[in-house]
Structures are given as C-alpha cells and as structure tokens.
C-alpha cells in the first residue's frame, strides 16, 4: 500500500515539474506541526511554517495547507 501511495506522489510531483528526494519530503512533512490552544472558551489551532518541499508537495497533490491560525468549534 505504501509503495502505491509513494508512486502516486512521485507521479503528481513529476506532473507539477518537481523532483524531490524522498528523505527531504519526509523531513519537511514531519516538521509541519499543529498545536491546539484553549483560552477564554475559544479553541485555536496554530500551524507551524511550511519549510522546504512541504508547500509544493501539498500543491502537487491538490490539498490546501490549513491557515496558520484557525478557530475550531
């Protein structure tokens, strides 16, 4: 299953004109983090900055990166 997903990711990246090392992709995606903060009855989710290949990987697969700060119910 994982091999199928990786091949599809590689295919979509190639269509977008990108050729990234698998180790770089994993490192950059692992660095992307979110933290949930609750304050005065509000719950906020804060996302770390996208570094390296991360933004282009999301774009190539057609997934929007969540906003840096968002309120959740």
Secondary structure, DSSP 8 states (H G I E B T S, - for coil): -HHHHHHHHHHHHHHTT----HHHHHHHHHH--EEEEEETTEEEEEE----TTHHHHHHHHT-----SEEEE-
